[in-house]
Amino acid sequence: MQAGFHHTDITPTTLPIRTYLGEATAVMDPLSAQAAAFGDDRTLFSMVCLDIVIIEAHLVADIRARVAAQRDIPPGHILVCTTHNHACPAVISRPSFAKDEAYLEFLCERAAEAVVGAIDRLEPARIATGSGFEQRVSFNRRFITRDDCIVSQPTGDALHRVLCNENVIDPELGVLRVQSEAGQDLGVLVNFGCHAVHHMGQLSAGYPGVLRDRLQDQLGEDCQIVFLNGPCGNVFHGNFLDPHLKDTKERTGSILAETTMRILDGMPEPAEARVGVTSRTLRVAYRDFEQAERDFADADVRGNVFQSLIQRGWYDYAALQAMAREHEGGEDVEVQVFRLGEVGFAAMPAEYFMEFGLRIKQESPFSRTYVVSLANGWVGYIPTQEAFTRKGGHETTTALWSKMCHGAGDQMANAALDLLQGLHAGTRP
């Protein structure tokens, strides 16, 4: 087996720049693209993770094409994902702002450069894997109210209506260590599911950046850290039931780094490993947007979503209906799976709900399985069927960020499990 790592700076070079909530005139801390490449005698696979909120499918195709034009790797063997960091330039459009096209060109160039750099740094390597539990930094952000609705991230008067969390979290923190033949740490992959919304509207790498910095403080700057955000659609780093918890990027990132180091300390010696990757494209249907528009008129729905988004005009059903006509009622969704040794990974182009990740982990044939979200595109939130049974909630109320049919999550999970089964058996579905 061979492995290589490389990173590039994706901090905007021109300020001010448009962001999610207006404009940023300064940089709090740098943004980066973290890339890794893995190969054996049959397969070359590479990944790049970007310190941005979302990567749309056409940009994934752009990055893959740039890499494939420079190195001998199939485009489908490249994973492009994001940390889901909201403190970034405007990489998507909303009714109140447009994406920054100049920055996106710069981003694609730097992302491809990171992947090419990782491939060029391939050297004989071995891997070790381990997992631990971390329950101090992630919380289910959807709450059932006393009138049997759902409210996301309740504050103020909304807290008085709260009955309980809608569900649990996935506390597993997955770690994969990559070392050279001489025993030097080349890189570490960290998988954990949690939104990254600190300093939204500014320019910062958020808690994933703090995690990387803290780990490099202990492992050395030559060891590259790639953070793969897990199913985080309904998981947040703030505990809305604990008003005394100081939710900062430093707290979240430092705790995750501390737990990662504990897992690394208990790992077995690195060993040789196989590499494999495969994918499948599914056609997933949209919801009925005309019905959704009627549902949104219900006070129980309108009263249990983020009011600031209503005020910004983000609930635009005309845009949804136009999108449905343009895409003929649905979208193509890429489900990609890969293996590194005895660890299987499933990559989903969505803000996938945590429950789907737990199902994939439980039913996967691999001894350990990690799920990566915000990967190879973005089709919005993918909630569970059960989550749609109550009114309200940011993630389930139909909008530009919540638009796919209610069965999309299971459709994607079924495909991932089928692909993982084939990859585990050594076939190429």
C-alpha distance (Angstrom), angle and dihedral (degrees) to the residues before:
residue distance angle dihedral
M1 . . .
Q2 3.78 . .
A3 3.80 130.7 .
G4 3.77 137.3 -176.3
F5 3.80 136.2 -179.8
H6 3.78 135.0 -161.8
H7 3.79 138.2 161.5
T8 3.79 136.5 -160.6
D9 3.79 133.4 -162.9
I10 3.83 113.8 -107.6
T11 3.80 96.4 175.9
P12 3.83 109.2 134.2
T13 3.77 111.3 -98.0
T14 3.80 94.6 -156.4
L15 3.80 123.9 58.8
P16 2.95 142.8 -128.7
I17 3.80 96.1 43.6
R18 3.78 133.4 177.7
T19 3.83 115.5 -104.0
Y20 3.80 139.2 175.2
L21 3.81 93.3 -78.4
G22 3.77 104.6 29.2
E23 3.78 125.4 -66.8
A24 3.80 137.9 -20.1
T25 3.79 119.2 -146.8
A26 3.83 98.4 178.3
V27 3.80 140.9 32.4
M28 3.82 117.8 -116.7
D29 3.82 92.7 -170.2
P30 3.83 133.9 -21.0
L31 3.80 126.4 -80.2
S32 3.80 118.9 -140.0
A33 3.79 146.3 -174.5
Q34 3.81 111.3 -129.8
A35 3.82 115.4 -160.8
A36 3.79 135.6 -175.0
A37 3.80 132.5 -178.1
F38 3.80 129.0 -161.1
G39 3.78 129.5 -173.3
D40 3.78 143.7 170.3
D41 3.80 131.9 175.7
R42 3.84 91.2 -70.3
T43 3.78 110.2 28.3
L44 3.81 140.6 41.3
F45 3.80 115.8 -164.7
S46 3.80 130.3 174.4
M47 3.78 137.8 -177.5
V48 3.77 136.6 -167.2
C49 3.80 126.0 -167.8
L50 3.80 119.6 -160.9
D51 3.82 129.0 -154.2
I52 3.81 92.3 -126.4
V53 3.79 135.5 101.3
I54 3.83 102.2 -114.5
I55 3.80 139.9 0.7
E56 3.80 115.8 -153.4
A57 3.80 120.9 -139.7
H58 3.81 96.1 -112.1
L59 3.82 89.7 55.5
V60 3.80 90.6 49.6
A61 3.81 87.8 54.3
D62 3.82 89.7 49.0
I63 3.82 93.2 52.1
R64 3.80 92.6 45.5
A65 3.81 91.7 49.7
R66 3.81 91.8 50.7
V67 3.81 91.2 52.0
A68 3.82 94.7 43.6
A69 3.81 89.6 51.8
Q70 3.80 89.9 58.0
R71 3.81 104.2 34.6
D72 3.80 136.0 30.6
I73 3.81 100.1 -104.2
P74 3.83 128.3 119.4
P75 3.83 111.6 -114.7
G76 3.81 89.9 -125.2
H77 3.80 89.5 60.3
I78 3.81 91.1 66.3
L79 3.81 121.5 87.6
V80 3.81 115.7 -156.4
C81 3.79 115.0 -172.0
T82 3.79 141.6 151.9
T83 3.79 136.2 -132.6
H84 3.83 87.0 -128.6
N85 3.78 87.9 -119.5
H86 3.82 108.5 170.4
A87 3.82 94.7 -164.5
C88 3.78 94.3 84.6
P89 3.81 142.0 98.4
A90 3.81 120.8 -72.5
V91 3.81 100.2 -77.8
I92 3.82 93.1 160.8
S93 3.80 133.6 37.3
R94 3.78 127.9 -116.1
P95 3.82 130.2 178.6
S96 3.83 89.7 -95.1
F97 3.83 97.5 47.3
A98 3.80 143.9 16.1
K99 3.79 127.8 -127.4
D100 3.81 117.8 -99.4
E101 3.81 103.5 -111.5
A102 3.80 94.8 -172.7
Y103 3.79 91.1 55.2
L104 3.81 91.6 47.8
E105 3.81 90.7 55.4
F106 3.81 89.2 51.0
L107 3.83 90.5 46.2
C108 3.80 94.2 52.6
E109 3.79 91.7 48.1
R110 3.81 93.0 50.6
A111 3.82 93.5 43.1
A112 3.81 91.2 53.4
E113 3.80 89.8 46.3
A114 3.82 89.5 54.8
V115 3.81 92.6 51.7
V116 3.80 93.3 46.7
G117 3.79 89.2 48.6
A118 3.80 91.7 52.3
I119 3.82 91.5 49.8
D120 3.80 91.0 48.9
R121 3.81 90.0 53.0
L122 3.81 96.1 54.9
E123 3.79 112.4 140.3
P124 3.81 135.7 159.5
A125 3.78 107.9 -69.2
R126 3.78 145.3 163.9
I127 3.79 131.9 -148.5
A128 3.79 139.6 -146.2
T129 3.79 127.4 -170.8
G130 3.77 137.4 -158.4
S131 3.78 143.1 158.7
G132 3.77 137.2 -148.5
F133 3.78 139.0 174.9
E134 3.78 125.4 -101.7
Q135 3.82 117.4 178.0
R136 3.79 101.0 158.9
V137 3.80 100.8 81.8
S138 3.82 109.8 37.1
F139 3.79 128.8 64.2
N140 3.78 135.4 175.7
R141 3.80 102.5 -106.1
R142 3.82 98.0 -161.9
F143 3.80 117.3 90.0
I144 3.79 132.6 -168.3
T145 3.80 111.1 -132.2
R146 3.79 128.7 -144.9
D147 3.81 89.6 -105.4
D148 3.85 89.7 54.9
C149 3.80 97.6 -106.2
I150 3.81 129.2 120.7
V151 3.78 125.8 -114.1
S152 3.81 122.7 -175.9
Q153 3.81 120.6 -142.8
P154 3.82 95.9 -6.1
T155 3.78 118.9 -153.1
G156 3.80 135.4 165.9
D157 3.80 115.1 -1.6
A158 3.81 91.8 -0.9
L159 3.81 89.6 68.9
H160 3.82 90.0 65.2
R161 3.81 89.3 61.8
V162 3.80 95.3 50.7
L163 3.80 119.5 113.9
C164 3.83 102.3 173.9
N165 3.78 145.5 -44.3
E166 3.79 114.3 -67.4
N167 3.79 92.2 -128.4
V168 3.80 146.6 -21.3
I169 3.81 130.3 -85.7
D170 3.79 134.1 -115.6
P171 3.83 103.6 -113.4
E172 3.81 96.1 -175.4
L173 3.79 116.4 123.5
G174 3.80 109.8 -165.5
V175 3.81 121.8 -157.0
L176 3.80 131.1 -172.6
R177 3.80 117.7 -171.8
V178 3.80 121.7 -156.8
Q179 3.81 120.0 -162.9
S180 3.78 135.1 178.0
E181 3.79 120.4 -118.1
A182 3.79 87.1 -98.1
G183 3.83 90.6 58.1
Q184 3.81 97.0 -105.5
D185 3.80 116.7 144.3
L186 3.80 108.0 -113.8
G187 3.78 98.1 173.5
V188 3.79 148.1 -28.2
L189 3.80 128.3 -139.3
V190 3.81 115.0 -150.8
N191 3.82 121.9 -166.8
F192 3.81 121.1 -168.2
G193 3.79 131.9 141.3
C194 3.80 117.7 -127.3
H195 3.81 136.8 118.8
A196 3.82 114.9 -106.2
V197 3.81 106.3 -145.2
H198 3.81 105.5 141.0
H199 3.82 113.8 133.6
M200 3.81 93.2 4.8
G201 3.79 110.1 -166.0
Q202 3.81 94.1 26.5
L203 3.83 131.1 84.2
S204 3.79 114.4 -95.5
A205 3.82 138.0 119.5
G206 3.81 88.7 -126.5
Y207 3.78 122.8 -154.0
P208 3.85 93.3 -26.9
G209 3.81 87.3 61.3
V210 3.80 91.5 49.8
L211 3.82 89.6 48.6
R212 3.81 90.8 53.7
D213 3.79 93.4 46.6
R214 3.81 94.0 49.1
L215 3.80 92.6 48.5
Q216 3.79 93.0 47.4
D217 3.80 89.0 50.8
Q218 3.81 87.1 63.5
L219 3.82 103.3 29.2
G220 3.81 98.3 37.6
E221 3.79 133.4 -103.6
D222 3.81 91.6 -88.9
C223 3.81 89.7 66.1
Q224 3.81 108.7 85.9
I225 3.82 119.4 -147.9
V226 3.81 119.8 -148.9
F227 3.81 114.2 -168.6
L228 3.80 114.0 -156.4
N229 3.80 109.8 -167.1
G230 3.79 112.4 -140.6
P231 3.82 129.6 -149.6
C232 3.80 99.3 -39.5
G233 3.81 105.3 154.9
N234 3.81 93.5 115.2
V235 3.82 99.2 22.3
F236 3.81 125.3 92.8
H237 3.82 137.6 176.5
G238 3.82 94.3 -126.1
N239 3.80 123.1 82.5
F240 3.79 104.1 -144.2
L241 3.82 91.3 -169.8
D242 3.82 92.5 58.9
P243 3.82 111.5 63.4
H244 3.81 90.7 179.9
L245 3.81 95.8 60.3
K246 3.80 110.5 105.6
D247 3.80 103.1 -143.3
T248 3.81 109.2 -156.7
K249 3.77 134.6 150.4
E250 3.80 88.2 -119.0
R251 3.81 92.2 57.0
T252 3.80 94.9 47.3
G253 3.80 96.1 42.6
S254 3.80 94.8 44.0
I255 3.81 94.1 50.0
L256 3.81 91.7 48.6
A257 3.81 90.0 49.2
E258 3.81 91.1 49.5
T259 3.81 91.6 52.1
T260 3.81 91.8 44.2
M261 3.82 90.4 54.8
R262 3.79 90.6 50.0
I263 3.82 89.7 52.4
L264 3.82 91.2 47.6
D265 3.79 90.9 51.2
G266 3.80 90.7 56.2
M267 3.79 97.9 45.5
P268 3.81 124.7 117.4
E269 3.78 120.5 -116.4
P270 3.83 112.9 -71.7
A271 3.81 115.8 -99.8
E272 3.79 141.3 -172.2
A273 3.80 115.1 -75.0
R274 3.80 142.6 -169.5
V275 3.78 123.5 -121.8
G276 3.80 125.5 -145.7
V277 3.79 138.6 161.7
T278 3.79 136.9 178.3
S279 3.80 137.5 156.0
R280 3.77 144.9 -168.3
T281 3.80 131.9 -151.8
L282 3.81 115.8 -138.2
R283 3.77 129.5 -166.5
V284 3.81 105.7 -131.0
A285 3.80 121.5 -172.1
Y286 3.79 127.9 -130.0
R287 3.79 123.3 -124.6
D288 3.79 124.0 -103.5
F289 3.79 99.4 -83.2
E290 3.79 94.6 -172.3
Q291 3.80 90.0 57.4
A292 3.79 89.7 44.8
E293 3.80 90.8 55.4
R294 3.79 89.6 54.5
D295 3.80 91.0 47.2
F296 3.79 91.1 52.5
A297 3.79 89.6 61.3
D298 3.82 87.2 67.1
A299 3.82 110.2 103.9
D300 3.81 90.6 -138.2
V301 3.80 89.2 60.1
R302 3.80 99.6 41.1
G303 3.80 91.4 44.7
N304 3.79 94.3 54.9
V305 3.80 102.7 52.3
F306 3.81 130.2 78.8
Q307 3.79 103.8 -71.9
S308 3.81 92.1 -156.2
L309 3.82 89.2 64.9
I310 3.80 91.4 52.9
Q311 3.80 88.9 51.1
R312 3.81 91.0 50.2
G313 3.79 90.9 52.8
W314 3.80 94.5 -117.2
Y315 3.82 93.8 139.2
D316 3.80 93.5 81.0
Y317 3.80 110.3 161.0
A318 3.78 93.6 175.0
A319 3.81 87.9 61.9
L320 3.80 90.5 49.7
Q321 3.80 92.8 50.5
A322 3.81 90.9 48.1
M323 3.80 89.3 50.0
A324 3.81 91.0 50.8
R325 3.81 91.0 53.1
E326 3.82 92.8 45.7
H327 3.80 93.6 50.0
E328 3.81 94.9 36.9
G329 3.78 95.9 -116.4
G330 3.79 102.0 -47.7
E331 3.79 149.6 26.4
D332 3.78 138.6 -112.4
V333 3.80 109.8 -109.8
E334 3.81 122.5 -162.4
V335 3.80 116.9 -145.1
Q336 3.81 109.6 -168.7
V337 3.81 126.0 -174.0
F338 3.78 129.8 -175.6
R339 3.77 139.4 173.6
L340 3.78 132.4 -140.8
G341 3.77 106.1 -172.8
E342 3.79 110.3 -52.3
V343 3.79 93.3 -16.5
G344 3.79 120.5 97.3
F345 3.80 123.4 -158.2
A346 3.81 128.8 -162.4
A347 3.82 117.8 -162.3
M348 3.82 119.9 -157.9
P349 3.84 127.1 -170.8
A350 3.79 95.0 -137.8
E351 3.77 149.4 64.5
Y352 3.77 87.3 -89.7
F353 3.80 119.5 -161.9
M354 3.79 116.1 -112.7
E355 3.82 93.6 -120.6
F356 3.80 91.3 66.8
G357 3.79 90.6 52.9
L358 3.80 90.6 53.1
R359 3.80 90.8 49.7
I360 3.81 92.1 51.2
K361 3.81 91.4 48.1
Q362 3.80 91.4 49.5
E363 3.80 96.7 47.7
S364 3.82 99.4 36.2
P365 3.83 117.5 112.1
F366 3.82 91.5 -138.3
S367 3.79 121.0 96.6
R368 3.80 87.9 -124.6
T369 3.78 127.2 18.1
Y370 3.79 127.8 -174.0
V371 3.79 125.0 -167.3
V372 3.82 121.2 -145.1
S373 3.80 119.7 -158.3
L374 3.83 131.6 -166.9
A375 3.81 86.0 40.6
N376 3.82 130.4 146.7
G377 3.79 94.0 -8.5
W378 3.78 139.3 -22.3
V379 3.81 131.8 -103.6
G380 3.79 96.0 169.3
Y381 3.79 130.6 -110.8
I382 3.78 116.7 -10.4
P383 3.83 106.6 -160.7
T384 3.79 127.5 -177.3
Q385 3.80 122.2 -96.8
E386 3.81 88.9 -110.3
A387 3.80 92.1 54.4
F388 3.81 90.0 64.1
T389 3.82 93.9 58.0
R390 3.84 94.2 82.7
K391 3.79 127.0 58.1
G392 3.79 123.1 -110.0
G393 3.78 132.5 16.0
H394 3.79 127.9 134.0
E395 3.79 94.1 -114.0
T396 3.82 98.9 48.7
T397 3.81 103.3 35.6
T398 3.80 106.1 99.0
A399 3.81 114.2 -104.2
L400 3.79 140.2 124.3
W401 3.82 87.9 -68.0
S402 3.83 96.3 44.6
K403 3.77 110.6 43.1
M404 3.80 114.4 119.8
C405 3.81 124.5 104.3
H406 3.79 119.2 -85.4
G407 3.81 92.5 -108.0
A408 3.82 95.5 53.4
G409 3.80 95.4 100.5
D410 3.78 95.1 55.2
Q411 3.80 91.2 42.5
M412 3.81 89.3 56.0
A413 3.81 94.0 42.9
N414 3.81 91.7 50.6
A415 3.80 90.3 52.9
A416 3.81 92.3 47.8
L417 3.80 92.7 50.4
D418 3.80 91.9 48.5
L419 3.81 90.9 50.5
L420 3.80 92.6 45.8
Q421 3.79 90.1 51.6
G422 3.80 90.8 52.8
L423 3.80 93.3 45.4
H424 3.79 91.2 49.1
A425 3.80 90.4 51.1
G426 3.79 91.2 49.3
T427 3.81 96.9 -110.6
R428 3.80 129.4 122.7
P429 3.86 107.8 -129.5
